[in-house]
């Protein structure tokens, strides 16, 4: 489990929708957090995914969460069951799903290799779940070890989770949603790099994760996007994997979608009747190797079986079918050469590439590289020379495509412009291009931004994003944003070093804000300045009234006096401090053993702007610690707000939540050496007036208030 933070959406013990009691935080993500909760009606455990507050008002993320909710239509044991979306009174959106107890395959991956037999069982189970989802045209798009949980640790009880992909800009997350890519690089199918996804992409991802868990190590995908593109075009290395797992993975992870097992049902068919190729080291074995872009491997294997059964044995017991197969492949190869030379693949005489893609990059770390297609030898020579000058390398293939006549000139002109950047990346598909770059030179940033303001050179369509990113981000750069957005006391940057934030240092902000809208605006403003750095807002959202009072309260240290809550109607603890309309909040003050003298003043700063004095008041005037302890030593509990029935008999204060003033209120506990005021304050008064009176008292006698402790009480609709 993960330790909670004050800024988390929910706290352990909190009751949602008057039904689900939060038990623990299971994980934090870039856009959402996941909690374990229990239904107080049925006792059923559930997992609860909540969008972070800065995304709850963003329609794009709501659509993604709604898409995940639609998985509830898939009824299969291997697919996590979803319930529905809810929105809290504070505007947070959360999704309910079944809680699956057991290790994820990501945990198993860290523990080392898994047996092939277990992985075949996992494959069957997951393929059954995918088949059920695919029949409803639902593609996972992000299948990876962390999205498969083994219920009770049993491979036969594997469950697919997390069908919703959300944009995650945290470093290392590698999950992107947009026109270009969806999925994790290590397990994503090659076509996903170009934004093309269908059921066969899930087949590839399943095969890749099976291989990773067999090896006990994630796939090697390279150190930068250029290497990713190159490695994704190559078959996965299954050397040493035992049959039939090896052949299964090979057929699931062919780089070209058309060469894979075409459906989850096809995977299940293979598992029912494995069709494993013969041993290639056996000189008597018949091996047919399909040429590029021929029928899928399973069809080729079917042809191989036909050849074996139809060809009579050669004299001496040797099979001649291998020779016929080689001749057939050779004939196909010669046919391909003839077609190539005759221009059948395109007007230039080069094979047609669709999509016609090219990626050229100078990353922050590692050599520059160019990978993809070019339309002529002149372009290939120029790009190769450019990469050599950058101490990089080029892997370029001549091909034809639907390109503008000025394509080679336009591309080289664009690359010439970006050379001074610290790092850059150009992605081209046909005539469409996207350029991104980073520089620490403000003058260069302004010059290139102006040059590309109206688009890219020549016939290239698309845009350029040139970002100014100094090596170190100074705290002074961020301070104006914090000062502008601060509406509930100062916002601080506890992690800022002497020179600011390095390239991989998180920007952490602590403090309080008055509204969720402030938190969202703060996050957006900091993201615009932080570059690739992660922004962490460890801030508490209060409300305007409480924030106004905060600015008037005296400065005093905490004294270790605790505030605890009980639901009076049911006489049960409520550690979350959240009460719903109709409930009766009971409030206890817990004095630590070392607080034995002085006076206690307890008040509620209500969300409406009023103060209710719980101690002292007209019905309970003696607030000395000695009177409250009544001779008891150690930690002592003092009740200051009562159960309704008890209050009716003893005349003490009691409350019932109604829907007129919902939100956050604050319990203030002041420990002073002497009574704070001459005489009693009215039972109810203006919060601002009371805070000013406290401040005046504190200024007149700095030693009068020894400590200040507080606790938030939240009222909401069920």
VEXPA-418938 format. One record per residue (C-alpha): residue in one letter; z, x, y. Coordinates in steps of 0.02 Angstrom, whole numbers, padded with zeros to 5 digits, always signed. Each point is the difference from the previous one (the first is absolute). Layout:
BEGIN
aZXY ...
END
This chain:
BEGIN
x+00000+00000+00000 x-00021+00051+00182 x+00140+00006+00128 x-00020-00134+00134 x-00021+00039+00185 x+00059-00103+00150 x-00181-00032+00050 x-00053-00070-00170 x-00068-00177-00003 x+00136-00060-00119 x+00169+00065-00053 x+00084-00013-00172 x+00096-00163-00011 x-00114-00092+00121 x-00054-00176-00053 x-00181-00050+00031 x-00064-00177+00004 x+00175-00053-00055 x-00054+00055-00174 x-00035+00186-00023 x+00144+00124+00015 x-00059+00178+00039 x+00071+00124-00126 x-00087+00165+00034 x-00144+00087+00087 x-00125+00060-00131 x-00126+00092+00107 x-00070+00030+00173 x-00186+00001+00038 x-00108+00027+00151 x-00018-00185+00037 x+00127-00087-00111 x+00165+00024-00090 x+00048-00071-00170 x+00172-00071-00042 x+00084-00065-00157 x+00077-00171+00025 x+00079-00135-00108 x-00020-00186+00012 x+00170-00079+00026 x-00068-00161-00073 x-00076+00063-00164 x+00070+00176-00011 x-00178+00068-00021 x-00034+00175+00064 x-00148+00015+00119 x-00087+00139+00094 x-00028-00036+00183 x-00133+00090+00102 x+00025-00014+00189 x-00123+00055+00132 x+00079+00115+00128 x+00030-00087+00164 x-00136+00096+00092 x-00129-00073-00120 x+00066-00178-00020 x-00100-00060+00149 x-00160+00090-00051 x-00126-00120-00077 x-00083+00139-00101 x+00161+00038-00094 x+00042-00183-00021 x-00170-00026-00081 x+00035+00142-00121 x+00170-00072-00046 x-00078-00172-00021 x-00132+00078-00113 x+00139+00072-00108 x+00083-00171-00007 x-00161-00070-00074 x+00033+00102-00158 x+00122-00139-00049 x-00152-00091-00069 x-00014+00136-00133 x+00107-00052-00148 x+00024+00149-00113 x+00152+00096-00060 x-00078+00166+00050 x-00019-00054+00182 x+00154-00018+00109 x+00030-00181+00048 x-00001-00041+00185 x+00083-00149+00082 x-00033-00029+00184 x+00013+00069+00176 x+00143-00041+00119 x+00038+00039+00181 x+00178+00029+00060 x+00073-00065+00162 x-00028+00174+00074 x-00185-00008-00043 x+00002+00115-00152 x-00124-00046-00137 x+00046+00030-00182 x-00079-00031-00169 x+00096-00046-00159 x-00048+00066-00171 x+00079+00028-00170 x+00116+00149-00014 x-00055+00114-00142 x+00138+00112-00067 x-00063+00164-00072 x-00078+00168+00044 x-00168+00010+00086 x-00136+00110-00071 x+00024+00110+00153 x+00176+00038-00061 x-00065+00033-00175 x-00131+00115+00077 x+00136+00105+00080 x+00092+00010-00166 x-00150+00079-00087 x-00142-00046-00119 x+00002-00167-00092 x-00059-00018-00180 x-00180-00058-00022 x+00060-00143-00111 x+00110-00069+00139 x-00140+00015+00127 x-00120-00097-00111 x+00130-00138-00007 x+00019+00006+00189 x-00189-00006+00019 x-00016-00155-00109 x+00137-00090+00094 x-00064+00045+00174 x-00180-00040-00048 x+00056-00173-00054 x+00081-00026+00170 x-00153+00065+00092 x-00113-00114-00101 x+00104-00149+00056 x-00008+00055+00182 x-00185+00043-00005 x-00042-00170-00070 x+00065-00069+00166 x-00101+00129+00097 x+00158+00094+00047 x-00018+00189-00001 x+00156+00107+00017 x-00086+00145+00093 x+00156+00110-00003 x+00045+00022-00183 x+00107+00155-00021 x+00154+00051-00101 x+00121-00067+00133 x-00079-00173-00018 x+00035-00018-00187 x+00178-00030-00060 x+00055+00006-00182 x+00120-00146-00018 x+00151+00065-00093 x-00093+00166-00024 x-00115-00081-00129 x-00186+00048+00013 x-00044-00168-00078 x+00084-00085+00148 x-00096+00087+00140 x-00014-00105+00158 x-00122+00023+00145 x+00078-00018+00172 x-00052+00017+00183 x-00168-00086+00013 x+00005+00007+00191 x-00072+00154+00086 x+00064+00029+00176 x-00046+00135+00123 x+00123+00143-00012 x-00012+00141+00126 x+00151+00096-00064 x-00045+00179-00048 x-00034+00016-00185 x-00020-00186-00031 x-00189+00020-00021 x-00026-00188-00001 x-00125-00064+00127 x-00074-00171+00030 x-00155-00028+00104 x-00187+00020-00020 x+00013+00170-00083 x+00133+00005-00135 x+00135-00093-00093 x+00107+00081-00132 x+00089+00163-00036 x-00114+00152-00005 x+00066+00067-00164 x-00039-00159-00098 x-00134-00085+00105 x-00175-00021-00070 x-00136+00105+00085 x-00087-00153+00073 x+00160-00048+00091 x-00027+00148+00116 x-00152-00095+00065 x+00090-00167+00012 x-00078-00071-00160 x+00124-00082-00117 x-00014-00116-00149 x+00085-00026-00167 x-00073+00164-00065 x+00102+00093+00132 x+00160-00064-00083 x-00068+00061-00168 x-00024+00175+00072 x+00175+00002+00076 x+00079-00055-00164 x-00090+00140-00092 x+00051+00128+00130 x+00183-00047-00008 x-00002+00003-00190 x-00064+00179+00008 x+00131+00046+00131 x+00142-00067-00107 x-00068+00086-00155 x-00006+00166+00093 x+00163-00031+00092 x-00086+00047+00163 x-00101-00091+00133 x-00188+00034+00005 x-00055+00150+00102 x-00101-00076+00141 x-00009+00148+00117 x+00086+00049+00160 x-00109-00092+00126 x-00122-00145+00010 x-00149+00113-00034 x+00071+00052-00167 x+00043-00182-00036 x-00182-00050+00022 x-00057+00142-00113 x+00127-00025-00138 x-00025-00189-00002 x-00183+00028-00045 x+00051+00095-00157 x+00066-00069-00166 x+00186+00019-00029 x+00050+00144-00113 x+00062-00077-00163 x-00001+00162-00099 x+00138-00003-00130 x+00031-00187+00008 x+00005-00072-00178 x-00118-00135-00059 x-00021-00143+00027 x+00089+00021+00168 x-00122+00135+00054 x-00157-00104-00025 x+00085-00151+00076 x+00045+00095+00159 x-00173+00080+00008 x-00082-00171-00006 x+00120-00078+00124 x-00017+00139+00130 x-00186+00039+00006 x-00039+00044+00183 x-00140-00129+00008 x+00063-00181-00018 x-00151-00046-00108 x+00048+00132-00128 x+00178-00065-00027 x+00071-00131-00112 x-00052-00148+00106 x+00153-00111-00013 x+00179-00011-00057 x-00063-00103-00147 x-00112+00147-00048 x+00154+00113+00002 x+00090-00121-00116 x-00152-00006-00115 x+00003+00190-00012 x+00186-00003-00042 x-00032-00127-00137 x-00138+00106-00076 x-00003+00177+00070 x-00176+00071+00005 x+00032+00187+00008 x-00140+00129+00011 x-00016+00128-00139 x+00070+00176+00009 x-00123+00101+00104 x+00056+00160-00087 x-00064-00065-00168 x-00178+00068-00027 x-00039-00151-00108 x+00058-00125+00131 x-00129-00106+00090 x+00028+00004+00187 x-00101-00096+00127 x+00035+00047+00180 x-00066-00133+00119 x-00099+00068+00148 x+00061-00036+00177 x+00001-00185+00051 x-00044-00063-00175 x+00093-00144-00084 x+00190+00006-00002 x+00087+00113-00128 x+00044-00142-00116 x-00184-00049-00011 x-00049+00181-00033 x+00128+00008-00139 x-00074-00158-00074 x-00171+00083-00002 x+00079+00151-00084 x+00070-00107-00140 x-00170-00082-00025 x-00083+00170-00012 x+00126+00059-00128 x-00024-00150-00111 x-00190-00008+00013 x-00050+00182-00019 x-00013+00065-00178 x+00086+00163-00038 x-00107+00156+00016 x-00028+00111-00151 x+00152+00103-00039 x+00118-00137+00059 x-00022+00037+00186 x-00029-00145+00117 x-00159+00002+00104 x+00058-00136+00119 x+00078+00131+00114 x-00171+00081+00022 x-00081-00168+00038 x+00138-00035+00126 x-00026+00166+00088 x-00187-00032+00006 x+00032-00172+00074 x+00111+00071+00133 x-00127+00137+00036 x-00137-00129+00019 x+00105-00099+00121 x+00037+00158+00096 x-00184+00045+00014 x-00036-00178+00055 x+00129+00020+00136 x-00079+00162+00059 x-00170-00083+00004 x+00068-00144+00102 x+00086+00121+00117 x-00158+00102+00029 x-00107-00153+00024 x+00115-00072+00136 x+00056-00154-00096 x+00178+00021+00066 x-00046-00010+00184 x-00131+00039+00129 x+00062+00179+00025 x-00015+00041-00183 x+00189+00013-00015 x+00106-00123-00099 x+00063-00149+00100 x+00185+00007+00043 x+00084-00167+00031 x+00114+00014+00090 x-00068+00155+00089 x+00166+00080+00039 x+00051+00165+00075 x+00174+00064+00043 x+00022+00156+00106 x+00174+00058+00044 x+00102+00140+00073 x+00178-00045-00055 x+00161+00065+00073 x+00029+00098-00159 x-00129+00070-00119 x-00184+00044+00025 x-00133-00106+00082 x-00112-00093-00122 x-00155-00108-00002 x-00026-00116-00149 x-00135-00130-00025 x-00185-00031+00030 x-00125+00072+00123 x-00181-00056+00021 x-00087+00170+00007 x+00020+00184-00036 x+00011+00042+00186 x+00155-00108+00018 x+00076+00075-00155 x-00030+00177+00064 x+00072-00040+00172 x+00156-00083-00071 x+00026+00140-00126 x-00013+00129+00139 x+00126-00098+00105 x+00124-00008-00143 x-00022+00187-00032 x+00039+00036+00182 x+00159-00103-00022 x+00045+00099-00158 x-00030-00161-00095 x-00121-00062-00130 x-00133-00132-00024 x-00043-00107-00151 x-00155-00093+00058 x-00131-00098-00098 x-00175-00038+00060 x-00033-00187-00001 x-00097-00133+00090 x+00070-00153+00087 x-00027-00125+00138 x+00029+00122+00144 x-00058+00015+00180 x-00132+00134+00030 x+00121+00093+00114 x+00143-00002-00126 x+00002+00190-00034 x-00007+00043+00186 x+00132-00129+00046 x+00121+00059-00135 x-00013+00183+00047 x+00019-00041+00186 x+00158-00096-00039 x+00072+00139-00107 x-00039+00128+00134 x+00103-00101+00125 x+00156-00010-00110 x+00016+00183-00048 x+00135+00041+00130 x+00117-00136-00069 x+00152+00057-00098 x-00053-00113-00142 x-00135-00131-00023 x-00081-00111-00129 x-00170-00084+00001 x-00039-00138-00127 x-00180-00062-00007 x-00075-00144-00099 x-00184-00014+00042 x-00012-00007+00189 x+00180-00060+00022 x+00127+00135+00039 x+00184+00015+00040 x+00067+00155+00085 x+00184+00043+00014 x+00074+00156+00074 x+00159+00078+00067 x+00027+00126+00138 x+00148+00070+00094 x-00113+00039+00149 x+00013-00140+00128 x-00158+00054+00093 x-00102+00003-00161 x+00069-00170-00049 x-00053-00075+00166 x-00171+00081-00007 x-00043-00060-00175 x+00073-00173+00028 x-00115-00019+00150 x-00149+00067-00098 x+00023-00128-00139 x+00055-00144+00110 x-00167-00089-00025 x-00021+00042-00184 x-00063+00141-00108 x-00157+00104+00031 x-00175-00065-00032 x-00025-00133-00132 x+00172+00020-00078 x+00105-00158+00016 x+00188+00002+00001 x+00143+00068+00103 x+00102+00157+00028 x+00189+00009+00002 x+00057+00163+00081 x+00188+00013+00005 x+00103+00113+00110 x+00140+00069-00108 x+00100+00148+00065 x+00074+00108-00136 x+00174-00054+00056 x+00039-00171+00070 x+00133+00019+00132 x+00143-00123+00017 x-00045-00011+00185 x-00165-00080-00050 x+00092-00139-00092 x+00146-00025+00118 x-00097-00104+00129 x-00046-00124-00138 x+00182-00013-00055 x+00059-00023+00179 x-00130-00134+00032 x+00036-00097-00160 x+00190+00017+00003 x+00071-00175+00030 x+00167+00017-00090 x+00072+00168+00045 x-00076+00173-00022 x-00121+00042-00140 x+00020+00176-00069 x-00101+00129-00096 x+00129+00084-00114 x-00127+00108-00093 x-00085+00082+00149 x+00012+00190-00014 x-00003+00125+00144 x-00191+00001+00002 x-00023-00180-00054 x-00078-00066-00159 x-00106+00104-00117 x-00159-00066-00083 x+00096-00072-00150 x+00165-00047+00084 x+00051-00184+00003 x+00030-00078+00170 x+00165-00092-00024 x+00067-00119+00134 x+00176-00072-00001 x+00084-00131+00109 x-00008-00187+00031 x-00132-00116+00071 x+00014-00178+00063 x-00148-00078-00091 x-00116+00025-00148 x-00146+00005+00122 x+00079+00153+00080 x+00011+00086-00169 x-00183-00035-00037 x-00054+00061+00172 x+00105+00157-00019 x-00077+00037-00170 x-00178-00024+00063 x+00029+00108+00154 x+00076+00142-00101 x-00135-00007-00134 x-00130+00028+00136 x+00088+00162+00049 x+00064+00063-00168 x-00167+00045-00078 x+00020+00022-00188 x+00189+00005+00014 x+00098-00141-00079 x+00094-00115+00121 x+00169-00062-00063 x+00090-00131+00105 x+00182-00002-00052 x+00040-00129+00134 x+00101-00159-00006 x-00073-00159+00075 x+00132-00101+00095 x-00041-00129+00134 x-00007+00001+00191 x+00176-00070+00021 x+00083+00127-00114 x-00099+00140+00080 x+00057-00053+00173 x+00180+00003-00060 x-00024+00171-00082 x-00035+00074+00171 x+00168-00063+00066 x+00115+00040-00145 x+00120+00146+00023 x-00034+00162-00089 x+00128+00021-00138 x-00007+00081-00174 x+00003-00102-00161 x+00171-00017-00078 x-00043-00043-00180 x+00049-00183+00018 x-00111-00102-00114 x-00069-00176+00021 x-00035-00101-00158 x-00077-00173-00024 x+00030-00143-00120 x-00098-00162-00023 x+00141-00124+00029 x-00080-00146-00089 x-00013+00099-00162 x+00137+00130+00028 x-00116+00142-00050 x-00029+00169+00085 x-00153+00017+00111 x-00028+00187+00026 x-00166-00028+00089 x+00080-00095+00145 x-00142-00127-00003 x+00050-00185+00007 x-00112-00152-00007 x+00007-00166+00090 x+00143-00104-00071 x+00101+00148-00064 x+00176+00044+00057 x+00022+00186+00046 x+00173+00068-00039 x+00039+00166+00086 x+00129+00128-00055 x+00053+00159+00089 x+00057+00142-00114 x+00123+00119+00082 x+00000+00175-00076 x+00166+00076-00053 x+00008+00115+00153 x-00009-00143+00127 x+00183-00049+00016 x+00030-00017+00187 x-00083-00073+00154 x-00094-00162+00027 x-00156-00079-00076 x-00128-00099+00101 x-00136-00089-00100 x-00145-00097+00077 x-00170-00070-00049 x-00143+00036+00120 x-00107-00151-00039 x-00191+00001-00001 x+00005-00134+00136 x+00087+00117+00122 x+00179-00062-00020 x+00158+00084-00065 x+00123-00083-00121 x+00169+00087-00004 x+00068+00002-00177 x+00152+00107+00040 x+00102-00026+00107 x-00027-00181+00051 x+00103-00153+00047 x+00038-00040-00182 x+00038+00181-00049 x+00070+00098+00145 x+00087+00146-00087 x-00133+00132-00035 x+00113+00150-00028 x-00042+00102-00154 x+00183-00010-00055 x-00005-00191+00003 x-00165-00004-00091 x+00062+00117-00137 x+00158-00103-00029 x+00086+00151-00076 x-00144+00043-00117 x-00059+00180-00022 x-00167+00070-00051 x-00162-00093+00035 x+00036-00177+00062 x-00119-00148+00014 x+00019-00112+00152 x-00096-00164+00006 x-00067-00045+00173 x-00125-00141-00039 x+00050-00126-00132 x-00062-00118-00132 x-00028-00172+00077 x+00132-00085-00108 x+00130+00135+00034 x-00036-00006+00188 x+00027-00188-00001 x+00177+00028-00062 x+00053+00152+00101 x-00098-00025+00162 x-00089+00168-00013 x-00183+00032+00048 x-00139-00046-00122 x-00189-00013+00015 x-00145-00089-00082 x-00177+00063+00030 x-00115-00125+00084 x-00182+00022+00050 x+00031+00005+00188 x+00032+00189+00015 x-00073+00103-00141 x-00018+00188-00004 x+00115+00150+00012 x+00178-00005+00066 x+00119+00146+00010 x+00182+00015-00053 x+00091+00121+00115 x+00168+00074-00056 x+00096+00098+00132 x+00156+00099-00040 x+00103+00041+00156 x+00168+00082+00036 x+00051-00144+00114 x-00060-00179+00024 x-00170+00008+00086 x+00028-00139+00126 x+00141-00081+00095 x+00013-00167-00088 x-00125-00084-00115 x-00187-00011+00027 x-00075-00175-00017 x-00050-00044-00179 x-00182-00001+00054 x-00079+00094+00145 x-00159+00087+00057 x-00040+00152-00106 x-00056+00099+00152 x+00158-00047+00094 x+00109+00054-00145 x-00094+00164-00023 x+00021+00040+00185 x+00186-00037-00010 x+00013+00121-00147 x-00095+00132+00094 x+00113-00017+00152 x+00153+00015-00111 x-00072+00155-00083 x-00042+00081+00167 x+00175-00034+00066 x+00083+00074-00155 x-00111+00107-00114 x+00137+00010-00130 x+00026-00187-00016 x-00138-00028-00129 x+00022+00114-00150 x-00144-00062-00108 x-00143-00125-00007 x-00070-00065-00165 x-00133-00134-00022 x-00101-00097-00127 x-00154-00110+00016 x+00007-00182-00060 x-00169-00085-00024 x-00029-00188+00001 x-00163-00071-00065 x-00086-00150-00074 x-00007-00002-00190 
END
